[in-house]
Amino acid sequence: MPTFRTKSVSTKVSDEEYAQFEALAGGQTMSEWVRDVLLKAAKPNTSEQIVLAELIALRTILLNAFYKQTQGERLTADEMQRLIERADHDKFRKAQERLAAANGGAE
């Protein structure tokens, strides 16, 4: 059974903005293009989250390793493995928190 679209969303744009949207829409109708753009914007960008999570994990590992080094200590293989595991465990949660903060808590 098809899902009927019964709700409407609208906004006002300038002539320049409308022309830009028309060019971006290509062969699609304006309403279909706008609907596609809104639906994509409402979903989290998985690639963005993965890259940010990996960078956060790397940052966590490096900062901890550098801190230990500045204290004149060396990291053992076991300590390094624990750092990696902790960084991997927390990376997606931290990435989501940072993205939510960057978006004003919208996510």
Phi and psi restraints in degrees (value plus and minus 20) as a CYANA .aco file:
   2 PRO   PHI     -90.8   -50.8
   2 PRO   PSI     130.2   170.2
   3 THR   PHI    -111.4   -71.4
   3 THR   PSI     105.4   145.4
   4 PHE   PHI    -108.7   -68.7
   4 PHE   PSI     118.4   158.4
   5 ARG   PHI    -112.8   -72.8
   5 ARG   PSI      91.0   131.0
   6 THR   PHI    -134.9   -94.9
   6 THR   PSI     -28.6    11.4
   7 LYS   PHI    -125.5   -85.5
   7 LYS   PSI     134.5   174.5
   8 SER   PHI    -148.8  -108.8
   8 SER   PSI     125.4   165.4
   9 VAL   PHI    -147.1  -107.1
   9 VAL   PSI     113.6   153.6
  10 SER   PHI    -160.8  -120.8
  10 SER   PSI     142.2   182.2
  11 THR   PHI    -176.6  -136.6
  11 THR   PSI     143.0   183.0
  12 LYS   PHI    -121.5   -81.5
  12 LYS   PSI     121.0   161.0
  13 VAL   PHI    -154.1  -114.1
  13 VAL   PSI     140.2   180.2
  14 SER   PHI     -98.2   -58.2
  14 SER   PSI     148.7   188.7
  15 ASP   PHI     -79.3   -39.3
  15 ASP   PSI     -60.3   -20.3
  16 GLU   PHI     -86.0   -46.0
  16 GLU   PSI     -62.9   -22.9
  17 GLU   PHI     -84.2   -44.2
  17 GLU   PSI     -61.4   -21.4
  18 TYR   PHI     -83.2   -43.2
  18 TYR   PSI     -61.7   -21.7
  19 ALA   PHI     -83.0   -43.0
  19 ALA   PSI     -60.0   -20.0
  20 GLN   PHI     -83.1   -43.1
  20 GLN   PSI     -64.1   -24.1
  21 PHE   PHI     -84.5   -44.5
  21 PHE   PSI     -60.8   -20.8
  22 GLU   PHI     -79.3   -39.3
  22 GLU   PSI     -63.1   -23.1
  23 ALA   PHI     -84.3   -44.3
  23 ALA   PSI     -61.1   -21.1
  24 LEU   PHI     -90.0   -50.0
  24 LEU   PSI     -51.4   -11.4
  25 ALA   PHI     -88.4   -48.4
  25 ALA   PSI     -46.4    -6.4
  26 GLY   PHI      39.7    79.7
  26 GLY   PSI    -142.3  -102.3
  27 GLY   PHI    -104.4   -64.4
  27 GLY   PSI     -27.0    13.0
  28 GLN   PHI     -99.0   -59.0
  28 GLN   PSI     134.9   174.9
  29 THR   PHI     -88.9   -48.9
  29 THR   PSI     137.3   177.3
  30 MET   PHI     -79.6   -39.6
  30 MET   PSI     -63.0   -23.0
  31 SER   PHI     -85.9   -45.9
  31 SER   PSI     -60.1   -20.1
  32 GLU   PHI     -86.4   -46.4
  32 GLU   PSI     -62.0   -22.0
  33 TRP   PHI     -83.1   -43.1
  33 TRP   PSI     -67.2   -27.2
  34 VAL   PHI     -81.9   -41.9
  34 VAL   PSI     -61.5   -21.5
  35 ARG   PHI     -80.9   -40.9
  35 ARG   PSI     -65.9   -25.9
  36 ASP   PHI     -79.5   -39.5
  36 ASP   PSI     -64.6   -24.6
  37 VAL   PHI     -83.9   -43.9
  37 VAL   PSI     -64.0   -24.0
  38 LEU   PHI     -84.0   -44.0
  38 LEU   PSI     -62.8   -22.8
  39 LEU   PHI     -85.5   -45.5
  39 LEU   PSI     -59.5   -19.5
  40 LYS   PHI     -86.1   -46.1
  40 LYS   PSI     -59.8   -19.8
  41 ALA   PHI     -87.5   -47.5
  41 ALA   PSI     -46.9    -6.9
  42 ALA   PHI     -98.5   -58.5
  42 ALA   PSI     -36.8     3.2
  43 LYS   PHI    -114.7   -74.7
  43 LYS   PSI     121.3   161.3
  44 PRO   PHI     -85.7   -45.7
  44 PRO   PSI     123.7   163.7
  45 ASN   PHI    -102.6   -62.6
  45 ASN   PSI      87.4   127.4
  46 THR   PHI     -81.7   -41.7
  46 THR   PSI     -63.3   -23.3
  47 SER   PHI     -81.0   -41.0
  47 SER   PSI     -63.4   -23.4
  48 GLU   PHI     -79.2   -39.2
  48 GLU   PSI     -65.2   -25.2
  49 GLN   PHI     -85.3   -45.3
  49 GLN   PSI     -59.7   -19.7
  50 ILE   PHI     -86.0   -46.0
  50 ILE   PSI     -67.2   -27.2
  51 VAL   PHI     -83.2   -43.2
  51 VAL   PSI     -65.1   -25.1
  52 LEU   PHI     -83.0   -43.0
  52 LEU   PSI     -60.6   -20.6
  53 ALA   PHI     -81.8   -41.8
  53 ALA   PSI     -63.3   -23.3
  54 GLU   PHI     -85.6   -45.6
  54 GLU   PSI     -59.4   -19.4
  55 LEU   PHI     -85.6   -45.6
  55 LEU   PSI     -59.4   -19.4
  56 ILE   PHI     -84.8   -44.8
  56 ILE   PSI     -61.7   -21.7
  57 ALA   PHI     -83.0   -43.0
  57 ALA   PSI     -65.0   -25.0
  58 LEU   PHI     -81.3   -41.3
  58 LEU   PSI     -63.0   -23.0
  59 ARG   PHI     -80.6   -40.6
  59 ARG   PSI     -64.2   -24.2
  60 THR   PHI     -80.2   -40.2
  60 THR   PSI     -66.7   -26.7
  61 ILE   PHI     -83.6   -43.6
  61 ILE   PSI     -68.4   -28.4
  62 LEU   PHI     -84.1   -44.1
  62 LEU   PSI     -64.9   -24.9
  63 LEU   PHI     -82.2   -42.2
  63 LEU   PSI     -61.5   -21.5
  64 ASN   PHI     -86.4   -46.4
  64 ASN   PSI     -61.4   -21.4
  65 ALA   PHI     -86.1   -46.1
  65 ALA   PSI     -63.8   -23.8
  66 PHE   PHI     -85.0   -45.0
  66 PHE   PSI     -59.4   -19.4
  67 TYR   PHI     -81.2   -41.2
  67 TYR   PSI     -66.4   -26.4
  68 LYS   PHI     -80.9   -40.9
  68 LYS   PSI     -60.7   -20.7
  69 GLN   PHI     -85.7   -45.7
  69 GLN   PSI     -59.7   -19.7
  70 THR   PHI     -87.8   -47.8
  70 THR   PSI     -40.0     0.0
  71 GLN   PHI    -105.3   -65.3
  71 GLN   PSI     -17.7    22.3
  72 GLY   PHI      59.7    99.7
  72 GLY   PSI      -3.6    36.4
  73 GLU   PHI    -127.9   -87.9
  73 GLU   PSI     141.9   181.9
  74 ARG   PHI    -134.5   -94.5
  74 ARG   PSI     126.4   166.4
  75 LEU   PHI    -103.0   -63.0
  75 LEU   PSI     111.9   151.9
  76 THR   PHI    -103.5   -63.5
  76 THR   PSI     146.7   186.7
  77 ALA   PHI     -81.2   -41.2
  77 ALA   PSI     -59.4   -19.4
  78 ASP   PHI     -85.0   -45.0
  78 ASP   PSI     -62.0   -22.0
  79 GLU   PHI     -83.8   -43.8
  79 GLU   PSI     -61.6   -21.6
  80 MET   PHI     -83.1   -43.1
  80 MET   PSI     -62.9   -22.9
  81 GLN   PHI     -82.4   -42.4
  81 GLN   PSI     -60.7   -20.7
  82 ARG   PHI     -84.7   -44.7
  82 ARG   PSI     -59.9   -19.9
  83 LEU   PHI     -80.3   -40.3
  83 LEU   PSI     -65.9   -25.9
  84 ILE   PHI     -82.3   -42.3
  84 ILE   PSI     -65.9   -25.9
  85 GLU   PHI     -82.8   -42.8
  85 GLU   PSI     -62.5   -22.5
  86 ARG   PHI     -85.0   -45.0
  86 ARG   PSI     -63.0   -23.0
  87 ALA   PHI     -83.5   -43.5
  87 ALA   PSI     -62.4   -22.4
  88 ASP   PHI     -86.0   -46.0
  88 ASP   PSI     -57.3   -17.3
  89 HIS   PHI     -84.4   -44.4
  89 HIS   PSI     -58.2   -18.2
  90 ASP   PHI    -117.3   -77.3
  90 ASP   PSI     -29.4    10.6
  91 LYS   PHI     -83.3   -43.3
  91 LYS   PSI     -61.8   -21.8
  92 PHE   PHI     -92.4   -52.4
  92 PHE   PSI     -58.4   -18.4
  93 ARG   PHI     -81.6   -41.6
  93 ARG   PSI     -65.8   -25.8
  94 LYS   PHI     -85.1   -45.1
  94 LYS   PSI     -58.7   -18.7
  95 ALA   PHI     -83.4   -43.4
  95 ALA   PSI     -64.2   -24.2
  96 GLN   PHI     -83.9   -43.9
  96 GLN   PSI     -59.1   -19.1
  97 GLU   PHI     -83.1   -43.1
  97 GLU   PSI     -63.3   -23.3
  98 ARG   PHI     -87.1   -47.1
  98 ARG   PSI     -61.2   -21.2
  99 LEU   PHI     -85.2   -45.2
  99 LEU   PSI     -60.6   -20.6
 100 ALA   PHI     -83.4   -43.4
 100 ALA   PSI     -61.8   -21.8
 101 ALA   PHI     -84.9   -44.9
 101 ALA   PSI     -60.2   -20.2
 102 ALA   PHI     -86.9   -46.9
 102 ALA   PSI     -49.6    -9.6
 103 ASN   PHI    -114.6   -74.6
 103 ASN   PSI      -3.9    36.1
 104 GLY   PHI      50.9    90.9
 104 GLY   PSI       8.9    48.9
 105 GLY   PHI      60.7   100.7
 105 GLY   PSI      -7.4    32.6
 106 ALA   PHI     -91.6   -51.6
 106 ALA   PSI     -40.4    -0.4
